[in-house]
Amino acid sequence: MFVVLGATGHTGAVVAETLLARKQPVRVVVRSAEKGAAWKTKGADVAVALLEDVPAMTKALTGATGVYLLVPPNYGATAWLVEQRQRMDQAAQAVKASGIPHVVFLSSIGGHIAEGTGPIRAVRYGEQVLGAVAKNMTVLRPCSFMENWAPGIGMAKGQGLLPTFITPTAKVPMISTRDIGRTGAERLMAGGRGKQVVELAGPEEYSPEEVAAALGLILGKSVSTQFAPLSAVVPTFTSFGFSTEAATLFEEMYAAFAKGAIGYEHPEQLIRGTVTLTDALRGMA
């Protein structure tokens, strides 16, 4: 039995679907029975538990072979980093108490860097506390999700503009959540052997201008980038409901990427996915 957290989100859904397609027994952990109904129809076992409820999460993990674990962020939290680290601690308590043999943990590019990485600092902490209790642990460190462009598609359709905080000509690594989820499922099926770090990227690097061009071809209209300075990050994100702390952490992360301060720990061992930017955007559009 493999346990999957985040099955109602992007990567977790792909993990669960991939495992079920390969005839593997799956238990999804969801926040309510209603959220698990569709998975039950697909043949998955459903456990209702919150990360904050350590006994319930421990029960969901007990007896399983491995777990795909991510800690969804609550970007509205006033003390975002403290709360996220607390939830990582609770996940680690459940892993330890259940004795589950293998944890596949969704972290991020830059997870090896101690400071100055914004919200990535939370998953770095997760790597540490989970690594201290997991019998075997596979850390997935993907780059920016291609799906992060989805919120801008409406503006591209309506105004022909694609907003970005990334320099329009800068090529940066991006990966589809389909590649992340597939890799997570494959690593679960392969089993754990100590601590392993798997760094992930898409087939190639892309610039925001290339994103706009690809989106324009899909939509059948001209789309150009609308570059915003880093000073606009906090007011933009808080307008979306982010707390000031969470928005400020994103500003820190964008600044670090712009300076080239965030990258892969072992770029020579990078594993590339197969889903192209155009394929990912077509699915979103």
N, C-alpha and C positions, 0 to 999 in steps of 0.2 A: 504493500500500500504506500502510495506517495501522497503527501499532504501538500496542498497548494494554497498559499495566502494570496490575496489580491486577485482572485479569479473574476471579480467584477470590473477589473481594470484592464489596461492594455497588455502588459507582459504576462501577468498571472493567467489571463484568459487563454493566451497562446500556449502557455505551459500545460494547462489542464487539457486543452483540446488536442495538443500533440500527444500527450500521454494516453488519452482515451482512444485516439486514432491508432495507436500502437498496442491496443488491447491491454493496457496497464491499469491496475486498480487505482482509483483516485479518490481522495477525500478533499473537498474544498471547504475552506473555513470562511464563513461569511458572517456579517453583522446581524442578519435576520433570516428567518426561514423563507420569507418572500424572495430575498435575493438569491437563495439557493435553489428555488423551484426549477428553474430552467436547467441547472446542472444535474438535478436529480433525474429529470426527464432524459438527459443524455447518458445516464448510467453512473454518475458519480455519487459517492456517499457525501452527505452534507453535515458539517458540524457548525453549530452556531456559537461563536465565541468572539470576544473582543480582546485585543492585545492587552488591555488594562486588566482583564480578568485572568490572572495567571493560572488559577486552578482549572478553569474551563479550557484555556489554551493548552495546558499540560495534558489534559484528557484528550484533546484533539490530536496531539502529536504522539501520544503513547501507543506503542505497538507498530508504528509506521517505519518504513525503511529509510525514508528521506523526506525533507521538506524544502519547498521553494519558499523562501522567506523574504518579504519586504515589509518595510514599516511606512505605511502611507502618511504623508505629511498633512498636518492641519495648519495651513498657512495663515489662518486667522488668529492663531495663538499669540498672545501678547509677548510671552517669554518663549519664543518658538524653539530656540536651540535647547533650552533646559527641558522643555516638554518632550522634544523629540528624543533626547538622550534618555529621559526617563522611560519612554516606551521601548527603546532599545534594551534597557536594563530589564524590563518586564519580559521581553521576548527571550532574552538570555536565561532568565529564571525558568521559563517554561521549557526551553531546550535542555537545560541541565536536569530539571526534575523528571522530564519524560525519558531521558536517556536515548533520544533518537540518534541513530548512527551517523546520519549525514545531513548537513545543512548546506543548501545552495542559497547564498545571500546576494541580493541585488544591491550593489554599491554603486560606484561611479568612477569615471576617469578622475584622476587626482586623489583617489582615496588614500594614497600613501603619503600625501603632503599634510603636514601638521597644522598650518595656519594659513589664513589669507585666501581661503577657497569658498567662502560664503556657506551656502547650505550643504555643500559637500562635506563640511566638518562633521555633520551629524552621522553620515554613513561611515565615515572614517572611525568615529567612536563605535559604531555598530560592529565594524570589522574587529575591533579590539575586544569588546565585551563578549561577543559571540565566539570569537576565536579562543577565548580563555576557557569556555565551557564545552564547546562542540567537540565530539569525538573525531569527526572528520568535517572539513569545511571547504567548500568551493566558493570563492568570491568572484562575482561577475562585476567587471568594471567597464560598462559601456560608455560611449561618448554621448553627446546630445542626441535626443530622440528626434527623428524626422517628424514625428507626430506633433512636436512642439510648434510646428508651423500652422497647425490646424486653426487656432483662434484667429489668424490673420486672413484666412481664406474668404471670409465674408466681406472684408474690406477690399480684397482683391477683386471679388466678383462685382461689388457695387461701385468702387471708385478706381479700380485699376492700380491700386497701391498695396504694397506688402511692407508693413512696418517691421523694423529690425533695429536692435541695439548693436549688431555686429557690423563692422565695416563692410560695405556692400561687395567689395572685390576680394575680401579675405576668404581663402579656402579653409574650411574647418571640418573636422570629422563629424559625421552624422550617421546614425544607424536606425533602422526600422525596429519598432518593438516586436515585429514578427520574428526577426533574427534573434533578438534577445530571448524571447520566450522559447523559441525552438532550441536554442543553445541550453537554456535552463533545463528543459525537459531531457535533452540528451545527456547532460551532466548528471542528472538524477538517476537515469537508467544505467549510466556507466558506474555509478557508485563512487564513494569518497575514498581518497587515499591521503590522509594527512591534511595539511592546508595547501590549497592551490589557488592561485590568482589567475583569472582568465580575463584578459583585456580585449575589448571588442570594438570594432568599427564597421562602417558600411563598406560597400565595394570600392569606393573612392571618396575623396574629400570634395566638398561643394561650397560654393560661395552663396551669399544671399542673392546676388544677381542671377546666379544659375537657378536658384529656387524660383525666383520671379519668372524667369524665362520658361522654365518647365511648366510652371503653373499657367502661364499665359497660353502655351500650346494646348494644355488640357481644357482650359476655359474658352479657348477660341477668341481671345482678346489680348490686347497689350497690357502687361503688368510690369510695373517698375518698383524698385525698392524705395521706401521712405525711411531714411536713416535718422535715428534720434540719438542725441548725446546721452552719456551716462547720467548726467544730471536729471534726466527725465525718468530714470528707472523707478525711483521711489514713488513719485507722484502717480506714475502709471500703474504700478503694482498695487498701491494702496487703493486706487480707484476700482481695482478688481476685487477688493475685499481682503487683501493681504494686510497683516499687521505691519507697523512701521519697522519692527525688528526683522521680520521675514523679508520685506522689501529691501531693506538695507543690506541684508546678506546677499541678495541677488545682485545688487549693485557691486558689492565686493567681488562676487564671482565673475561678472562681466568684465570688470576692470582687470582681474587676474588673467582671464583668457586673452584680453586685448594686449596685455604685456607679454604673453607667452609663458606665464608663470604656472599654468596648469597643463599637464600633458601626461603621457603614459609612463609608467614606471619601467616597463620592459618593451619598448616599441618594436624591438626585433622579434618579439614573440606574439605580436598582434594577430588576432584572429578576425578575419573579415567575413561579413555576412554576404548574402546574395541578392537581397531586395534593393533595387535601385531607388534613387530619389523619385524618379518619374512614377514608378510603380506605387510607391508609398503615397505620393501626392494624389494620384488618380483615385486611390481608395478613400482618401479623405474628402476629395472634392465631389 
